[in-house]
C-alpha cells in the first residue's frame, strides 16, 4: 500500500483590483487583493490549510502589503478554498475513529 504526502502553496484573487502607487515600480498600478495559503495533504484527499495571509500585490512586480485577516474577510468575504483542503483532515480523523470503533465492537469480550 502506498500513501502520498504533499504540501503546496496557492494564491487566489479575492476581490476587485484597487489603484495604488507601487513604490517598487514607481507607478500607479491596480493592486490585486489576494489570499495566499499553504496546505498539506495526505493521500491527495485529506488536506489541511495553514499559513493564511491576505495581501495586496502589484501585478507587475508582486510587491505589496499584508492585510489584516479579519478586516480582509469582512471586506472581501471568505474565499473558496477546496473542501478537501479545508475539512479533509477532520474527515480523516472521523474515518479513523469510526473504523476503530467498528473494530472494537467486533472484538470478543
Backbone bond lengths (Angstrom), bond angles and torsions (degrees), N, CA, C in turn:
res aa  C-N    CA-C-N  psi(-1)  N-CA   C-N-CA  omega(-1)  CA-C   N-CA-C  phi
1 X - - - 1.444 - - 1.528 108.00 -
2 X 1.321 115.97 133.94 1.461 120.84 -176.89 1.528 110.04 -119.54
3 X 1.319 115.92 129.73 1.449 121.66 177.58 1.518 108.74 -109.58
4 X 1.326 115.17 145.05 1.463 120.15 177.31 1.524 108.28 -111.86
5 X 1.311 115.01 129.36 1.451 121.20 177.91 1.527 107.20 -121.84
6 X 1.326 117.13 134.62 1.456 118.87 -178.49 1.513 112.24 -151.51
7 X 1.306 113.85 174.26 1.457 121.21 176.21 1.514 108.29 -149.32
8 X 1.315 115.77 163.33 1.451 119.80 179.96 1.512 110.93 -168.48
9 X 1.313 114.81 -178.11 1.462 121.50 177.70 1.515 108.22 -140.46
10 X 1.314 115.90 138.58 1.463 121.73 178.44 1.520 109.43 -129.06
11 X 1.319 114.86 151.74 1.457 121.76 175.04 1.523 107.12 -129.16
12 X 1.342 115.83 124.33 1.460 120.78 -179.29 1.522 109.38 -124.79
13 X 1.309 115.33 144.34 1.454 121.68 176.86 1.527 108.55 -74.85
14 X 1.340 116.78 138.70 1.461 119.57 -177.58 1.527 113.12 -120.79
15 X 1.306 118.74 -1.60 1.458 119.52 -178.48 1.514 112.45 -167.12
16 X 1.302 114.59 -175.79 1.460 122.04 179.70 1.529 110.24 -75.36
17 X 1.323 117.79 144.58 1.468 120.78 177.37 1.528 112.12 -59.64
18 X 1.327 115.62 146.19 1.459 122.56 -179.28 1.522 109.03 -121.49
19 X 1.341 117.80 128.79 1.469 119.04 178.15 1.525 111.12 -68.69
20 X 1.327 115.56 128.19 1.469 123.28 179.01 1.524 107.83 -143.31
21 X 1.311 115.23 157.30 1.464 119.42 174.06 1.522 107.83 -86.43
22 X 1.324 116.69 124.54 1.465 121.16 178.81 1.528 108.55 -91.41
23 X 1.330 118.02 116.96 1.466 119.78 179.74 1.528 112.30 -69.44
24 X 1.301 117.23 -23.77 1.466 120.46 -179.54 1.535 110.81 -77.65
25 X 1.329 117.44 -45.44 1.480 122.14 178.60 1.528 111.66 -83.73
26 X 1.333 116.66 -21.63 1.458 124.38 -175.30 1.530 111.36 59.88
27 X 1.346 115.18 41.25 1.466 121.78 177.23 1.521 109.24 -143.61
28 X 1.337 115.34 162.75 1.461 120.56 171.52 1.526 107.47 -78.41
29 X 1.311 116.30 128.69 1.467 121.83 -179.79 1.529 108.67 -134.01
30 X 1.322 116.08 159.70 1.458 121.79 173.67 1.522 108.32 -89.02
31 X 1.331 115.94 98.36 1.460 121.40 -179.46 1.517 109.28 -74.07
32 X 1.311 115.27 137.73 1.454 120.96 -177.15 1.531 110.56 -100.78
33 X 1.347 117.13 123.67 1.464 118.57 174.25 1.529 109.37 -72.72
34 X 1.318 116.26 131.04 1.466 121.16 -174.27 1.523 110.92 -136.31
35 X 1.320 114.07 157.10 1.457 121.86 168.11 1.517 106.41 -114.88
36 X 1.309 116.47 122.32 1.465 121.58 174.33 1.523 106.33 -110.01
37 X 1.320 116.26 129.79 1.463 119.25 178.92 1.514 110.42 -140.98
38 X 1.313 114.55 152.82 1.456 121.77 175.92 1.512 107.29 -104.95
39 X 1.313 115.69 151.59 1.454 119.21 179.89 1.520 110.04 -144.23
40 X 1.300 114.25 154.87 1.449 122.26 173.30 1.513 107.26 -122.11
41 X 1.310 116.97 152.56 1.455 119.17 178.66 1.517 110.45 -146.74
42 X 1.311 113.88 149.49 1.450 122.63 179.88 1.520 107.20 -120.99
43 X 1.306 116.33 122.13 1.459 123.31 178.00 1.539 112.45 60.06
44 X 1.316 117.74 27.42 1.462 126.40 176.44 1.524 114.74 60.87
45 X 1.320 118.39 1.89 1.460 121.46 179.62 1.513 113.16 -114.78
46 X 1.301 116.72 -34.78 1.451 121.43 -172.13 1.524 109.15 -109.56
47 X 1.321 115.94 108.05 1.456 119.29 -175.22 1.509 112.87 -125.03
48 X 1.321 114.51 174.21 1.459 122.39 174.98 1.515 107.91 -149.78
49 X 1.327 114.60 150.78 1.464 122.05 -177.16 1.525 108.86 -109.59
50 X 1.324 116.02 137.93 1.461 121.13 174.90 1.520 107.71 -146.59
51 X 1.300 116.51 165.85 1.461 121.17 176.39 1.515 114.58 65.62
52 X 1.339 117.41 42.71 1.476 119.58 177.70 1.520 109.92 -74.05
53 X 1.331 115.40 139.74 1.460 119.33 173.22 1.527 108.71 -150.18
54 X 1.309 115.67 136.91 1.457 121.92 175.17 1.514 107.42 -96.80
55 X 1.328 115.59 144.00 1.456 119.76 -177.09 1.517 110.64 -151.62
56 X 1.331 115.16 156.42 1.465 122.77 168.64 1.516 105.56 -106.41
57 X 1.334 117.22 124.03 1.469 120.09 -174.60 1.522 111.29 -125.71
58 X 1.320 115.44 138.37 1.459 122.49 175.36 1.537 108.39 -71.30
59 X 1.327 118.80 131.76 1.459 120.29 -179.27 1.530 113.60 -69.52
60 X 1.338 117.69 -20.75 1.460 119.90 -177.49 1.527 112.83 -88.03
61 X 1.335 116.79 -44.74 1.474 119.14 -173.34 1.528 113.63 -119.10
62 X 1.328 117.77 -3.71 1.465 124.20 -178.33 1.525 113.87 65.61
63 X 1.323 117.77 11.66 1.461 120.59 173.30 1.520 107.30 -71.34
64 X 1.313 117.71 149.33 1.459 118.50 179.32 1.497 113.42 -178.35
65 X 1.321 114.48 -162.47 1.452 122.51 -176.56 1.515 109.72 -132.02
66 X 1.319 115.05 148.36 1.464 120.38 171.94 1.519 108.58 -80.94
67 X 1.323 115.46 146.54 1.458 121.89 178.31 1.525 109.11 -112.02
68 X 1.328 116.08 153.14 1.453 120.94 175.26 1.529 108.87 -67.74
69 X 1.320 116.30 133.28 1.467 121.18 -173.63 1.530 112.04 -62.21
70 X 1.314 117.41 -47.14 1.470 120.30 -178.00 1.523 111.57 -63.81
71 X 1.308 116.47 -44.65 1.457 119.74 -179.90 1.523 111.31 -66.15
72 X 1.322 117.09 -39.81 1.469 120.78 179.41 1.526 110.86 -64.82
73 X 1.343 117.89 -41.87 1.467 120.18 179.63 1.516 111.70 -68.61
74 X 1.340 117.98 -32.28 1.464 120.57 175.16 1.522 110.75 -68.58
75 X 1.315 116.37 -40.04 1.460 120.72 -176.23 1.526 113.04 -77.41
76 X 1.331 117.40 -44.20 1.463 121.30 -173.93 1.525 113.57 -104.31
77 X 1.325 117.68 -10.88 1.460 121.13 -175.84 1.520 109.93 83.80
78 X 1.321 115.34 170.72 1.468 119.41 179.65 1.523 108.54 -79.53
79 X 1.317 117.08 132.48 1.461 120.51 -178.47 1.529 111.34 -76.56
80 X 1.310 115.40 163.75 1.460 119.89 -179.77 1.531 109.57 -91.70
81 X 1.323 114.68 103.23 1.459 121.86 173.32 1.523 105.39 -97.61
82 X 1.320 118.94 135.52 1.470 120.01 -177.47 1.530 112.71 -51.78
83 X 1.330 115.89 140.63 1.458 122.88 -176.69 1.521 112.02 -54.66
84 X 1.322 117.36 -43.36 1.468 120.92 -177.18 1.523 112.35 -65.16
85 X 1.329 117.73 -24.06 1.462 120.55 176.70 1.527 111.55 -87.27
86 X 1.331 117.25 -33.82 1.465 119.89 -179.36 1.517 112.51 -74.52
87 X 1.334 117.30 -43.73 1.462 120.56 -172.29 1.519 113.93 -121.36
88 X 1.310 118.08 5.23 1.453 121.34 -175.34 1.511 114.45 -61.40
89 X 1.314 117.97 -40.18 1.456 120.79 -178.31 1.524 110.88 -69.06
90 X 1.329 116.94 -36.88 1.470 121.27 176.95 1.525 109.75 -65.32
91 X 1.321 117.20 -40.51 1.463 121.22 177.10 1.521 110.26 -63.86
92 X 1.330 117.52 -41.51 1.462 121.00 177.66 1.529 111.29 -60.71
93 X 1.330 117.49 -44.13 1.463 120.94 177.85 1.530 111.10 -62.83
94 X 1.330 117.01 -42.10 1.463 120.70 177.33 1.513 112.00 -63.37
95 X 1.324 116.51 -40.52 1.464 121.39 178.48 1.524 110.87 -64.46
96 X 1.312 117.78 -43.41 1.470 121.51 177.36 1.530 110.76 -63.21
97 X 1.338 117.31 -41.64 1.464 120.79 178.94 1.525 110.73 -64.64
98 X 1.334 117.26 -41.64 1.462 120.66 179.01 1.525 111.46 -65.29
99 X 1.314 117.39 -41.91 1.468 120.55 177.65 1.526 111.21 -66.33
100 X 1.321 117.10 -38.94 1.455 120.76 177.49 1.524 111.93 -64.77
101 X 1.329 116.63 -41.82 1.471 121.05 178.50 1.529 109.95 -66.01
102 X 1.323 116.84 -40.49 1.477 119.90 178.39 1.523 110.39 -63.96
103 X 1.310 117.63 -39.87 1.453 121.21 178.99 1.527 111.04 -65.90
104 X 1.318 116.40 -44.93 1.468 120.12 -179.86 1.518 112.42 -65.37
105 X 1.330 116.98 -31.97 1.465 119.06 -179.53 1.534 112.30 -73.52
106 X 1.324 118.37 -18.92 1.467 121.18 179.46 1.509 112.96 -92.56
107 X 1.329 117.76 -7.43 1.467 120.73 -179.01 1.534 110.20 -74.39
108 X 1.335 118.66 139.82 1.471 120.47 177.55 1.528 110.54 -71.43
109 X 1.295 114.79 147.66 1.469 120.84 -178.58 1.499 111.13 -92.44
